[in-house]
Amino acid sequence: MKSDGEIARAAHMRPVGEIAAKLSIPDAMLHPYGRHIAKIDFDFLAGIEDRPQGKLVLVTAINPTPAGEGKTTTTIGLGDALNRIGRKTLMCLREPSLGPCFGTKGGAAGGGYAQLVPMERINLHFTGDFHAITAANNLLAAMVDNHLHWGNRLGIDPRRVSWRRVVDMNDRALRSMVLGLGGPVNGTPREAGFDITVASEVMAVLCLSTSLADLEARLARMVVAETYDRQFVTVADLRAEGAMAALLRDALMPNLVQTLENNPVLVHGGPFANIAHGCNSVMATRSALRLADIVVTEAGFGADLGAEKFFDIKCREAGFKPDCAVIVATVRALKMHGGVTRETLDEENLVALRAGLANLGRHVENIRKFGVVPIVAINRFLSDTAAEHALLAEICRDEFGVEAVLCDHWADGSAGAEKLARRVAAILDAPRPEDFRLLYSDELELAGKIRTVAREIYHASEVALPSRVRAALAQYELSGFGHLPICIAKTQYSFSADPALRGAPEGHVLPVREVRLSAGAGFVVVICGDIMTMPGLPRTPAAEHIRLDEQGFVTGLS
């Protein structure tokens, strides 16, 4: 069986101008990065704003397990299949982070015969967007410390500097540190630390901005510290927004690539869904809705994280009203949620499958709370049995009231997802049964928003808010930020904050450890349990198996 890399290298890629022509984008409106990647010019994007919008499909998933689900692969397979049946479709995906590529997850350009190409370039440096975000973030950090060094005109309390440096790599040693050691010439000593680039507010700002002017305005609003009298200090106070916007100018343009079947894809932005809002950029999605009849996008990790934030943050901000949600699951992952170990996944186990289906059922229930029609995509594995498929379809139909469609896009490309495409197209063509709705209103207090998500999405019985967290939330509200939505950071492996609680746990407590104000992005980050905004590498990182072969091709990146 060929590896993802071998399949990608054998692809017959078309010049990016030919891919753009499918969307009626002229060559003059492209900024090429080689023969197969290009950015789309702002002038072209501004010229399509008055066009009618297409239908929006979200691809999400059950809570991930080591058995794998295949959400990105399904997004690509579904998009290719919709094009296959004659529906003009454009996919919108996030850019991969180097942290997972060299850590545990591997690449994020799909797999098998449902991939994006050029796979290696997309997974590694791509168009440099993440490098620009890293540079802009760290420029601001340097300007904060420089301000402290040269007299501290704003009266910043060094103990209350909240802005952290970032790097796009898993590195636990950088989580906490002391800066400025070595005497007066080296700055003001203070505690600090690093996050991974995809968790940076600069990443969120880029992904939620609608124009260069909006980008600069959002950057200016970001809060970096507090003064000795507890007043917020912003980027505008430091006069850093202009330089940051200059670094991010090209990064704000969406990136155009193609699938193995030469269908167009916009890949732009890359926030994680467990520690950030987990969606590709508003610029890409908004443009795609004016360039195609159907747009297929994804949100990171399970629907409790990515989909909830897609609805409550991105759709709230951009005014999107998704028409359908595809929930990706596998028999293997559902059996793990039912208690099966990884070593016995290949054995038929209907009891474990039935128990694990509670996780899928919870996600179906949650999607309906937003007024969105769900459908289940079962990513088939060779170890699946007919009895397992039959049980899964029966419970989905009779107990969850949703259709489960078997898919083989990993092995067969668009042909393997054609049935799913036809079912999704039928949902889009039918009258919408109910209006899209958000889970909570802007007017609800911040603590009430946290409790609503915990109760309605996680089925928690209680939220534990330490006194320092309650005080911070009160300060945000007094400062005029109480209307913002919340972005909960927690483990992706469970509805709870405990990664060991698989399935569909009830009555647990959501422990809130910390809150952070993202005034530029426009939300409040709520950090729960042991989740870290700077991940660490596993015992055996994927980097140990990535290398160049004799021809200079990258191997092991899948």
C-alpha positions as CSV (number, residue, x, y, z in Angstrom):
1,M,0.0,0.0,0.0
2,K,1.4,3.4,-1.0
3,S,2.1,6.0,1.7
4,D,0.5,9.4,1.7
5,G,3.8,10.9,0.5
6,E,4.1,8.5,-2.4
7,I,0.5,9.2,-3.5
8,A,1.1,12.9,-3.3
9,R,4.3,12.8,-5.3
10,A,2.6,10.8,-8.0
11,A,-0.1,13.4,-8.3
12,H,-0.7,15.2,-11.7
13,M,-0.8,18.7,-10.4
14,R,-2.1,21.5,-12.6
15,P,-0.5,25.0,-12.7
16,V,-2.2,27.2,-10.1
17,G,-3.4,29.5,-12.8
18,E,-5.6,26.7,-14.2
19,I,-7.0,26.0,-10.7
20,A,-7.8,29.7,-10.3
21,A,-9.5,29.7,-13.7
22,K,-12.1,27.3,-12.3
23,L,-13.1,30.1,-9.9
24,S,-12.8,32.8,-12.6
25,I,-9.8,34.3,-10.9
26,P,-7.5,35.9,-13.5
27,D,-3.7,35.4,-13.4
28,A,-3.2,39.1,-12.7
29,M,-5.0,38.6,-9.3
30,L,-2.6,35.8,-8.2
31,H,0.6,36.1,-6.2
32,P,2.3,32.8,-7.1
33,Y,4.5,30.8,-4.7
34,G,6.0,28.5,-7.2
35,R,3.9,26.7,-9.8
36,H,1.2,25.2,-7.6
37,I,0.5,27.7,-4.8
38,A,-0.7,31.3,-4.9
39,K,-2.2,34.0,-2.8
40,I,-5.3,35.8,-4.0
41,D,-5.1,39.6,-4.3
42,F,-7.1,41.8,-2.1
43,D,-8.4,43.8,-5.1
44,F,-10.1,40.6,-6.5
45,L,-11.6,39.7,-3.2
46,A,-13.0,43.2,-2.8
47,G,-14.6,42.9,-6.2
48,I,-16.7,39.9,-5.4
49,E,-18.3,41.1,-2.1
50,D,-21.7,41.8,-3.7
51,R,-22.1,38.4,-5.3
52,P,-24.7,36.0,-3.8
53,Q,-23.5,33.5,-1.2
54,G,-23.4,29.8,-1.6
55,K,-24.3,27.1,1.0
56,L,-22.0,26.4,3.9
57,V,-21.2,22.9,5.1
58,L,-19.2,22.3,8.3
59,V,-17.2,19.1,8.8
60,T,-16.6,18.2,12.4
61,A,-16.1,15.0,14.4
62,I,-16.5,12.9,17.5
63,N,-13.9,13.4,20.3
64,P,-10.6,12.2,18.8
65,T,-8.9,9.0,19.9
66,P,-5.5,7.4,19.0
67,A,-7.6,5.2,16.6
68,G,-8.1,8.1,14.2
69,E,-11.2,9.8,12.7
70,G,-10.1,11.5,9.4
71,K,-11.9,14.8,9.6
72,T,-9.6,16.6,7.1
73,T,-9.5,13.6,4.8
74,T,-13.3,13.6,4.8
75,T,-13.5,17.3,4.2
76,I,-11.4,16.8,1.1
77,G,-13.2,13.7,0.0
78,L,-16.6,15.3,0.3
79,G,-15.5,18.4,-1.6
80,D,-14.1,16.4,-4.4
81,A,-17.2,14.2,-4.5
82,L,-19.5,17.2,-4.6
83,N,-17.5,18.5,-7.6
84,R,-17.7,15.0,-9.1
85,I,-21.6,15.1,-9.1
86,G,-21.6,18.5,-10.7
87,R,-21.9,20.8,-7.8
88,K,-19.4,23.7,-7.9
89,T,-17.7,23.3,-4.6
90,L,-14.8,25.0,-2.9
91,M,-13.1,23.7,0.3
92,C,-11.7,25.9,3.1
93,L,-9.1,24.4,5.4
94,R,-6.6,25.5,8.0
95,E,-2.8,25.6,7.5
96,P,-0.9,22.9,9.3
97,S,1.2,23.8,12.4
98,L,4.8,22.5,12.6
99,G,4.2,21.4,16.2
100,P,1.9,18.5,15.3
101,C,3.8,17.7,12.1
102,F,6.9,17.0,14.1
103,G,5.1,15.9,17.3
104,T,2.3,13.3,17.4
105,K,-0.3,14.1,14.7
106,G,1.9,14.3,11.6
107,G,0.8,16.3,8.6
108,A,-2.6,17.9,8.1
109,A,-3.2,17.8,4.4
110,G,-5.5,14.8,4.3
111,G,-4.5,11.3,3.5
112,G,-4.7,8.5,1.0
113,Y,-6.5,9.6,-2.2
114,A,-8.2,12.6,-0.4
115,Q,-5.2,14.9,-0.1
116,L,-4.1,18.4,-0.7
117,V,-1.0,19.0,-2.9
118,P,1.8,19.9,-2.9
119,M,1.6,18.0,0.4
120,E,5.1,18.6,1.7
121,R,5.1,22.3,1.1
122,I,1.7,22.8,2.7
123,N,2.8,20.8,5.8
124,L,6.1,22.6,6.2
125,H,6.7,26.3,5.4
126,F,3.9,26.8,2.9
127,T,3.6,30.6,2.1
128,G,5.2,31.7,5.4
129,D,2.0,32.9,7.0
130,F,2.9,31.3,10.4
131,H,6.3,32.8,10.3
132,A,4.8,36.2,9.7
133,I,2.4,35.7,12.7
134,T,5.3,34.6,14.8
135,A,7.4,37.6,13.8
136,A,4.6,40.1,14.5
137,N,3.8,38.5,17.9
138,N,7.4,38.6,18.9
139,L,8.0,42.1,17.6
140,L,5.2,43.2,20.0
141,A,6.9,41.3,22.9
142,A,10.2,43.0,22.2
143,M,8.5,46.4,22.1
144,V,6.9,45.7,25.5
145,D,10.2,44.8,27.1
146,N,11.9,47.7,25.3
147,H,9.3,50.1,26.8
148,L,10.1,48.8,30.3
149,H,13.8,49.2,29.6
150,W,13.5,52.9,28.4
151,G,11.7,54.4,31.4
152,N,8.3,52.8,31.3
153,R,6.4,55.9,30.3
154,L,3.0,54.1,30.5
155,G,3.6,52.8,34.0
156,I,3.4,49.1,33.1
157,D,3.6,46.8,36.0
158,P,6.2,44.1,35.0
159,R,4.3,41.6,37.1
160,R,1.2,42.1,35.0
161,V,2.6,41.8,31.5
162,S,0.2,39.3,29.8
163,W,1.8,39.2,26.3
164,R,3.8,36.0,25.7
165,R,6.2,35.1,23.0
166,V,5.4,32.3,20.5
167,V,7.1,29.7,18.4
168,D,5.4,27.2,16.0
169,M,6.9,24.1,17.7
170,N,6.0,21.9,20.6
171,D,8.5,22.9,23.3
172,R,7.5,22.4,27.0
173,A,10.8,23.9,28.3
174,L,9.6,27.3,27.1
175,R,6.3,27.4,29.0
176,S,7.6,29.4,31.9
177,M,10.8,31.4,32.3
178,V,12.4,34.5,33.6
179,L,13.5,37.2,31.1
180,G,16.0,40.1,31.4
181,L,18.7,38.4,33.6
182,G,22.3,39.7,33.4
183,G,22.1,43.2,34.6
184,P,20.5,46.6,33.5
185,V,21.7,46.4,29.9
186,N,19.6,43.3,29.3
187,G,16.2,44.7,30.2
188,T,13.9,44.4,33.2
189,P,13.7,41.0,34.8
190,R,10.2,39.5,34.9
191,E,8.4,36.2,34.6
192,A,7.3,35.2,31.1
193,G,6.8,32.3,28.7
194,F,6.0,31.0,25.2
195,D,2.9,29.7,23.6
196,I,2.7,27.8,20.3
197,T,2.1,30.2,17.4
198,V,-1.3,28.7,16.6
199,A,-2.5,29.7,20.1
200,S,-1.4,33.4,19.7
201,E,-4.0,36.1,19.6
202,V,-2.3,37.4,16.5
203,M,-3.3,34.1,14.8
204,A,-6.9,34.7,15.9
205,V,-6.9,38.3,14.8
206,L,-5.6,37.3,11.4
207,C,-8.3,34.6,11.1
208,L,-11.2,36.9,12.1
209,S,-10.1,40.0,10.2
210,T,-12.1,41.1,7.1
211,S,-9.6,43.6,5.6
212,L,-6.2,45.2,6.2
213,A,-7.9,48.1,8.0
214,D,-9.8,45.7,10.2
215,L,-6.6,43.8,10.8
216,E,-4.8,46.9,12.0
217,A,-7.7,48.0,14.2
218,R,-7.9,44.6,15.9
219,L,-4.2,44.5,16.5
220,A,-4.4,48.0,18.1
221,R,-7.1,46.8,20.5
222,M,-5.1,43.8,21.9
223,V,-4.3,44.1,25.6
224,V,-0.6,43.4,26.5
225,A,-0.3,44.4,30.2
226,E,-1.8,46.3,33.1
227,T,-0.4,49.4,34.7
228,Y,0.4,49.7,38.4
229,D,-3.1,51.2,38.9
230,R,-4.7,48.2,37.1
231,Q,-5.5,49.9,33.8
232,F,-5.2,47.9,30.5
233,V,-2.3,48.7,28.2
234,T,-3.0,48.1,24.5
235,V,-0.9,47.7,21.4
236,A,-2.1,51.1,20.4
237,D,-0.6,52.6,23.5
238,L,2.8,51.1,22.4
239,R,2.2,52.3,18.8
240,A,3.1,48.8,17.5
241,E,0.0,48.1,15.4
242,G,1.4,49.6,12.1
243,A,4.6,47.6,12.1
244,M,2.7,44.4,13.0
245,A,0.2,45.0,10.2
246,A,3.1,45.5,7.8
247,L,4.5,42.1,8.8
248,L,1.1,40.5,8.3
249,R,0.0,42.2,5.1
250,D,0.7,39.3,2.7
251,A,-0.3,36.7,5.3
252,L,-3.9,38.1,5.3
253,M,-4.3,37.0,1.6
254,P,-5.9,33.5,1.4
255,N,-3.8,30.7,-0.1
256,L,-5.0,28.7,-3.2
257,V,-4.0,25.1,-3.7
258,Q,-5.6,21.9,-5.2
259,T,-6.6,18.4,-4.3
260,L,-5.3,15.3,-5.9
261,E,-8.3,15.6,-8.3
262,N,-7.3,19.2,-9.2
263,N,-10.2,20.8,-7.4
264,P,-9.5,24.3,-5.8
265,V,-9.0,24.7,-2.0
266,L,-8.4,27.8,0.1
267,V,-6.0,27.0,3.0
268,H,-5.6,29.9,5.4
269,G,-5.0,30.4,9.1
270,G,-4.5,27.6,11.6
271,P,-5.7,28.1,15.2
272,F,-5.9,24.9,17.3
273,A,-9.4,24.1,18.5
274,N,-8.4,22.8,21.9
275,I,-6.6,26.0,22.9
276,A,-7.9,28.5,20.3
277,H,-11.0,28.9,18.1
278,G,-10.0,26.2,15.6
279,C,-11.3,27.6,12.3
280,N,-9.8,28.8,9.0
281,S,-10.0,32.5,8.2
282,V,-13.1,34.6,7.7
283,M,-11.5,36.1,4.6
284,A,-11.2,32.6,3.0
285,T,-14.6,31.4,4.0
286,R,-16.4,34.7,3.0
287,S,-14.6,34.7,-0.4
288,A,-15.3,31.1,-1.0
289,L,-19.0,31.6,-0.4
290,R,-19.0,34.1,-3.3
291,L,-16.9,31.9,-5.6
292,A,-18.8,28.6,-5.3
293,D,-22.3,27.2,-4.9
294,I,-21.2,25.0,-1.9
295,V,-18.3,25.7,0.6
296,V,-17.1,22.8,2.7
297,T,-15.0,23.8,5.7
298,E,-13.8,22.1,8.9
299,A,-13.4,23.0,12.5
300,G,-10.7,21.4,14.7
301,F,-11.0,18.3,17.0
302,G,-14.5,17.2,18.2
303,A,-17.7,19.1,17.8
304,D,-17.6,20.1,21.5
305,L,-14.6,22.3,20.7
306,G,-14.2,23.1,17.0
307,A,-17.9,23.2,16.0
308,E,-19.1,25.1,19.1
309,K,-16.4,27.8,18.5
310,F,-17.2,27.8,14.8
311,F,-20.8,28.6,15.6
312,D,-20.5,30.8,18.7
313,I,-17.3,32.7,17.6
314,K,-16.8,32.7,13.9
315,C,-20.4,32.6,12.7
316,R,-21.3,35.2,15.4
317,E,-18.5,37.5,14.2
318,A,-18.9,37.0,10.4
319,G,-22.7,36.4,10.2
320,F,-22.4,32.9,8.6
321,K,-25.3,30.6,8.8
322,P,-24.1,27.0,8.1
323,D,-26.6,24.8,6.4
324,C,-25.3,21.3,7.3
325,A,-22.8,19.6,9.6
326,V,-21.0,16.4,8.8
327,I,-19.9,14.5,11.9
328,V,-17.0,12.2,11.2
329,A,-16.6,9.0,13.1
330,T,-14.9,5.6,12.7
331,V,-15.9,2.2,14.1
332,R,-12.5,2.0,15.7
333,A,-12.7,5.3,17.5
334,L,-16.2,4.6,18.7
335,K,-15.0,1.3,20.1
336,M,-12.2,3.1,22.0
337,H,-14.9,5.4,23.5
338,G,-16.6,2.2,24.5
339,G,-13.6,1.0,26.5
340,V,-11.6,-1.1,23.9
341,T,-7.8,-0.8,24.0
342,R,-5.8,0.1,21.0
343,E,-4.4,-3.4,20.8
344,T,-7.8,-5.1,20.3
345,L,-9.3,-2.6,17.9
346,D,-9.2,-5.0,15.0
347,E,-11.6,-7.5,16.8
348,E,-15.3,-7.2,16.3
349,N,-16.9,-5.9,19.5
350,L,-20.5,-4.8,19.2
351,V,-20.9,-4.2,23.0
352,A,-18.0,-1.7,23.0
353,L,-19.3,-0.1,19.8
354,R,-22.8,0.4,21.3
355,A,-21.3,1.9,24.4
356,G,-19.0,4.2,22.4
357,L,-21.8,5.5,20.2
358,A,-23.0,7.6,23.2
359,N,-20.1,10.0,22.2
360,L,-21.5,10.3,18.7
361,G,-25.0,10.7,19.9
362,R,-24.0,13.6,22.2
363,H,-22.4,15.4,19.2
364,V,-25.5,14.9,17.1
365,E,-27.6,16.3,19.9
366,N,-25.3,19.3,20.3
367,I,-25.2,20.2,16.6
368,R,-29.0,20.4,16.6
369,K,-29.0,22.9,19.4
370,F,-27.6,25.4,16.8
371,G,-30.4,24.7,14.3
372,V,-28.0,22.9,11.9
373,V,-28.9,19.7,10.2
374,P,-26.4,16.9,11.1
375,I,-25.3,13.9,9.0
376,V,-22.8,11.2,10.1
377,A,-19.9,10.2,7.8
378,I,-18.3,6.8,8.8
379,N,-14.7,6.6,7.6
380,R,-14.4,3.0,6.7
381,F,-11.4,0.9,7.9
382,L,-10.4,-2.6,6.6
383,S,-10.9,-4.0,10.1
384,D,-14.6,-2.9,10.2
385,T,-17.2,-5.7,10.0
386,A,-20.6,-5.8,8.4
387,A,-22.2,-6.4,11.8
388,E,-20.5,-3.3,13.2
389,H,-21.7,-1.2,10.3
390,A,-25.2,-2.5,10.6
391,L,-25.4,-1.7,14.3
392,L,-24.0,1.8,13.8
393,A,-26.5,2.6,11.1
394,E,-29.4,1.2,13.1
395,I,-28.6,3.2,16.3
396,C,-28.0,6.4,14.3
397,R,-31.3,6.0,12.5
398,D,-33.5,4.7,15.3
399,E,-32.0,6.4,18.4
400,F,-30.3,9.5,17.1
401,G,-32.5,10.2,14.1
402,V,-29.6,10.8,11.8
403,E,-28.3,9.1,8.7
404,A,-24.9,7.4,8.8
405,V,-23.1,7.1,5.4
406,L,-20.2,4.8,4.9
407,C,-17.3,6.5,3.1
408,D,-14.2,5.1,1.3
409,H,-12.6,8.4,0.1
410,W,-9.2,7.5,1.7
411,A,-9.0,4.5,-0.7
412,D,-11.1,5.7,-3.7
413,G,-11.0,9.5,-3.6
414,S,-14.2,11.3,-4.7
415,A,-15.8,8.0,-5.8
416,G,-15.7,6.8,-2.3
417,A,-17.5,9.8,-0.9
418,E,-20.1,10.1,-3.7
419,K,-23.0,8.7,-1.6
420,L,-22.2,11.2,1.2
421,A,-22.0,14.0,-1.4
422,R,-25.5,13.2,-2.7
423,R,-26.9,13.1,0.8
424,V,-25.4,16.4,1.7
425,A,-26.6,18.0,-1.6
426,A,-30.1,16.8,-0.8
427,I,-30.0,18.5,2.6
428,L,-28.8,21.7,1.0
429,D,-31.5,21.6,-1.7
430,A,-34.3,21.0,0.8
431,P,-36.0,23.8,2.7
432,R,-34.2,24.6,5.9
433,P,-36.2,23.0,8.8
434,E,-35.1,25.7,11.3
435,D,-33.1,28.9,11.6
436,F,-29.5,28.9,12.7
437,R,-29.1,30.1,16.2
438,L,-26.2,30.8,18.7
439,L,-25.9,29.0,22.0
440,Y,-25.9,32.2,24.1
441,S,-26.5,35.9,23.6
442,D,-24.0,38.7,23.7
443,E,-25.8,40.2,26.8
444,L,-25.2,37.1,29.0
445,E,-22.5,37.7,31.6
446,L,-19.1,36.0,30.9
447,A,-19.5,33.5,33.8
448,G,-23.0,32.7,32.5
449,K,-21.6,32.0,29.0
450,I,-19.0,29.6,30.5
451,R,-21.8,27.8,32.4
452,T,-24.0,27.6,29.4
453,V,-21.4,25.9,27.2
454,A,-20.4,23.6,30.1
455,R,-24.0,22.6,30.8
456,E,-25.4,22.4,27.2
457,I,-22.3,21.1,25.3
458,Y,-20.2,19.2,27.9
459,H,-23.1,18.1,30.2
460,A,-21.2,19.3,33.2
461,S,-23.1,19.8,36.5
462,E,-20.9,22.6,37.7
463,V,-18.2,25.0,36.8
464,A,-15.4,25.7,39.3
465,L,-14.4,29.3,39.1
466,P,-11.6,30.2,41.5
467,S,-11.7,33.7,43.1
468,R,-8.9,35.0,40.9
469,V,-10.9,33.9,37.8
470,R,-14.1,35.5,39.1
471,A,-12.2,38.7,39.8
472,A,-10.7,38.8,36.3
473,L,-14.1,38.2,34.7
474,A,-15.5,41.0,36.7
475,Q,-12.7,43.3,35.6
476,Y,-13.3,42.4,32.0
477,E,-17.0,43.3,32.3
478,L,-16.3,46.6,34.1
479,S,-13.9,47.4,31.3
480,G,-16.5,46.9,28.6
481,F,-15.7,43.4,27.4
482,G,-18.7,41.5,28.9
483,H,-20.4,41.2,25.5
484,L,-17.6,39.1,24.1
485,P,-18.0,35.3,23.4
486,I,-15.9,32.8,25.2
487,C,-13.3,30.4,23.8
488,I,-12.9,27.4,26.1
489,A,-9.5,25.7,26.1
490,K,-9.7,22.1,27.3
491,T,-8.6,18.6,26.4
492,Q,-9.9,17.5,23.0
493,Y,-10.2,13.9,24.1
494,S,-13.3,14.2,26.3
495,F,-16.5,16.2,26.9
496,S,-14.9,16.9,30.3
497,A,-11.6,18.4,31.3
498,D,-10.3,14.9,32.0
499,P,-8.8,13.2,28.9
500,A,-9.4,9.8,30.5
501,L,-13.2,10.3,30.6
502,R,-14.2,9.0,27.2
503,G,-17.7,8.3,25.8
504,A,-20.4,10.8,27.0
505,P,-19.7,11.6,30.7
506,E,-22.4,13.4,32.7
507,G,-22.3,15.4,35.9
508,H,-18.6,16.3,35.9
509,V,-17.2,19.6,37.1
510,L,-15.4,21.9,34.6
511,P,-12.4,23.3,36.5
512,V,-11.4,26.8,35.1
513,R,-7.8,27.5,35.8
514,E,-7.3,30.8,34.1
515,V,-8.9,33.4,31.8
516,R,-7.2,35.6,29.2
517,L,-8.7,38.6,27.4
518,S,-8.3,38.6,23.7
519,A,-9.7,42.0,23.0
520,G,-8.4,42.2,19.4
521,A,-9.7,38.8,18.4
522,G,-12.9,39.5,20.3
523,F,-13.3,36.8,22.8
524,V,-12.2,35.7,26.3
525,V,-10.1,32.5,26.5
526,V,-11.1,30.2,29.3
527,I,-8.4,27.7,30.2
528,C,-9.6,24.5,31.9
529,G,-8.0,21.6,33.6
530,D,-4.4,20.8,32.6
531,I,-4.5,22.0,29.0
532,M,-1.4,23.8,28.0
533,T,-1.1,26.6,25.4
534,M,2.4,25.4,24.7
535,P,2.3,21.6,23.9
536,G,5.2,19.2,24.5
537,L,6.6,16.6,22.3
538,P,5.7,12.9,22.9
539,R,8.2,10.3,24.1
540,T,8.8,9.3,20.4
541,P,8.1,12.4,18.3
542,A,7.3,12.1,14.6
543,A,10.4,14.2,13.9
544,E,12.5,11.0,14.5
545,H,11.0,9.4,11.4
546,I,11.1,12.5,9.0
547,R,14.0,12.7,6.7
548,L,15.1,13.4,3.1
549,D,15.6,10.5,0.7
550,E,18.2,10.2,-2.0
551,Q,16.2,12.4,-4.4
552,G,15.7,15.1,-1.8
553,F,12.0,14.2,-1.1
554,V,10.7,14.5,2.4
555,T,9.6,11.1,3.9
556,G,7.7,10.2,7.0
557,L,5.5,13.3,6.9
558,S,2.0,11.8,7.0
